[in-house]
């Protein structure tokens, strides 16, 4: 049980750690995970149900000079403040549902991502396994963007932050 909880927290390190910067300024193969991500119901779009539409910051810019020190702190630093649980549908892994996202950090107050949302990918990469999270973390050193895909009440959304030198 402790191993699963640690794995779940590890999954969101890349997202959680980098969202600190943004706020300031694991299951089947990837192909299977993509196939199981639910799409919005045609009878209830996010536009028809405003409670589904994320409120808060979902776009912006991150300075690489601010990003690199965050990455240098390492993954362990970001095990704090994030709790998740696996989100399964019909026995298939969809992503990790946030149950806690830095509740005492004011930099997260305006972020569109909230507890209850399910993170499915970061920078178009699955992060259901620790090795995938580590790869995404390291790739962010040279990435041009930070994109976090997530579901809210079954509807897909994303955060998108350009990373500038």
C-alpha positions as CSV (number, residue, x, y, z in Angstrom):
1,X,0.0,0.0,0.0
2,X,2.8,2.5,0.9
3,X,4.5,1.6,-2.4
4,X,1.3,2.4,-4.4
5,X,0.9,5.7,-2.6
6,X,4.6,6.6,-3.2
7,X,4.2,5.7,-6.9
8,X,1.1,7.8,-7.2
9,X,2.8,10.8,-5.6
10,X,5.9,10.3,-7.8
11,X,3.7,10.4,-10.9
12,X,2.7,14.0,-10.4
13,X,6.2,15.3,-9.6
14,X,6.8,16.7,-13.0
15,X,3.4,18.4,-13.0
16,X,3.4,19.5,-9.4
17,X,6.9,20.7,-9.3
18,X,6.6,22.7,-12.5
19,X,3.3,24.1,-11.7
20,X,4.9,25.8,-8.7
21,X,6.9,27.7,-11.3
22,X,3.9,28.3,-13.5
23,X,1.9,29.6,-10.5
24,X,4.7,32.0,-9.7
25,X,5.3,33.8,-13.1
26,X,0.8,3.9,-13.9
27,X,-1.4,1.2,-15.9
28,X,-1.5,0.0,-19.6
29,X,0.8,0.9,-22.5
30,X,0.5,4.4,-23.8
31,X,-1.5,3.4,-26.8
32,X,-4.1,1.7,-24.5
33,X,-4.2,4.6,-22.2
34,X,-4.9,7.0,-25.1
35,X,-7.7,4.8,-26.3
36,X,-9.5,4.9,-23.0
37,X,-9.5,8.6,-22.3
38,X,-13.2,9.6,-22.3
39,X,-14.4,12.3,-24.6
40,X,-17.0,14.9,-23.7
41,X,-20.6,13.7,-24.0
42,X,-22.3,15.3,-27.0
43,X,-25.4,15.9,-24.8
44,X,-23.5,17.8,-22.1
45,X,-20.6,19.9,-23.4
46,X,-18.5,22.0,-21.0
47,X,-20.1,25.1,-22.5
48,X,-23.6,23.8,-21.5
49,X,-22.4,23.0,-18.0
50,X,-20.3,25.9,-16.7
51,X,-19.5,24.0,-13.5
52,X,-17.3,21.8,-15.6
53,X,-15.2,24.5,-17.2
54,X,-12.0,25.2,-15.3
55,X,-11.7,28.6,-13.7
56,X,-8.2,30.0,-13.2
57,X,-4.9,30.2,-14.9
58,X,-4.5,27.6,-17.7
59,X,-2.1,29.5,-20.1
60,X,1.1,31.4,-19.5
61,X,4.8,31.6,-19.8
62,X,7.6,30.1,-17.7
63,X,11.1,31.5,-17.8
64,X,13.8,28.8,-18.3
65,X,15.9,30.7,-15.7
66,X,13.1,30.1,-13.2
67,X,12.5,26.5,-14.4
68,X,16.0,25.1,-14.1
69,X,16.4,25.7,-10.4
70,X,13.1,23.9,-9.8
71,X,14.3,21.0,-11.8
72,X,17.7,21.0,-10.0
73,X,15.9,20.7,-6.6
74,X,15.0,17.2,-7.7
75,X,11.9,15.1,-7.6
76,X,12.0,14.4,-3.9
77,X,11.2,18.0,-3.1
78,X,7.9,17.7,-4.8
79,X,6.7,14.6,-3.0
80,X,5.3,17.0,-0.5
81,X,2.0,18.7,-1.2
82,X,0.7,16.3,-3.8
83,X,-1.5,13.3,-3.3
84,X,-3.1,11.2,-6.0
85,X,-5.1,8.0,-6.6
86,X,-5.2,5.9,-9.7
87,X,-8.3,6.7,-11.9
88,X,-9.6,3.5,-13.5
89,X,-12.5,3.0,-15.8
90,X,-13.6,-0.6,-16.5
91,X,-10.3,-1.8,-15.1
92,X,-8.2,0.4,-17.4
93,X,-5.9,3.1,-16.2
94,X,-7.0,6.6,-17.3
95,X,-4.6,8.8,-15.2
96,X,-4.0,10.0,-11.7
97,X,-6.8,11.9,-9.8
98,X,-5.5,14.7,-7.7
99,X,-6.7,14.4,-4.1
100,X,-4.4,17.1,-2.8
101,X,-2.4,19.8,-4.6
102,X,-0.4,22.1,-2.4
103,X,-3.3,23.4,-0.4
104,X,-1.3,25.8,1.6
105,X,0.7,27.3,-1.3
106,X,-0.9,30.5,-2.6
107,X,0.8,30.1,-6.0
108,X,-1.7,27.3,-6.7
109,X,-4.8,29.3,-5.7
110,X,-5.3,30.7,-9.2
111,X,-4.3,27.6,-11.2
112,X,-7.1,25.9,-13.2
113,X,-6.0,22.4,-12.0
114,X,-7.8,21.3,-8.9
115,X,-8.2,18.3,-6.6
116,X,-10.7,15.9,-8.3
117,X,-9.1,16.5,-11.7
118,X,-7.4,13.5,-13.4
119,X,-4.0,14.2,-15.0
120,X,-3.6,12.0,-18.1
121,X,-0.4,13.2,-19.7
122,X,2.4,15.8,-19.4
123,X,3.9,17.2,-22.6
124,X,1.9,14.5,-24.6
125,X,3.7,11.8,-22.7
126,X,2.2,9.2,-20.4
127,X,3.4,9.3,-16.8
128,X,1.9,6.3,-15.3
129,X,5.2,4.8,-14.4
130,X,8.1,6.3,-12.4
131,X,10.5,5.9,-15.4
132,X,8.1,7.9,-17.6
133,X,7.8,10.7,-15.0
134,X,11.6,10.9,-14.7
135,X,11.9,11.1,-18.5
136,X,9.4,14.0,-18.7
137,X,11.1,15.7,-15.8
138,X,14.5,15.6,-17.6
139,X,13.0,16.6,-21.0
140,X,11.6,19.8,-19.5
141,X,15.2,21.2,-19.3
142,X,15.1,21.7,-23.0
143,X,11.3,21.6,-23.7
144,X,9.6,24.6,-25.4
145,X,6.4,24.1,-23.3
146,X,4.8,22.5,-20.3
147,X,1.4,20.9,-21.2
148,X,-0.7,19.1,-18.6
149,X,-3.6,17.2,-20.1
150,X,-6.4,16.4,-17.6
151,X,-10.0,15.4,-17.2
152,X,-12.6,17.2,-15.1
153,X,-15.9,15.4,-14.8
154,X,-15.0,13.4,-17.9
155,X,-14.2,16.4,-20.1
156,X,-10.7,16.9,-21.4
157,X,-8.8,20.2,-20.7
158,X,-5.1,21.2,-20.5
159,X,-2.8,23.7,-19.0
160,X,-0.3,25.1,-21.5
161,X,2.7,27.2,-20.5
162,X,5.4,28.3,-23.0
163,X,8.9,27.9,-21.7
164,X,11.1,30.8,-22.8
165,X,14.8,31.2,-22.7
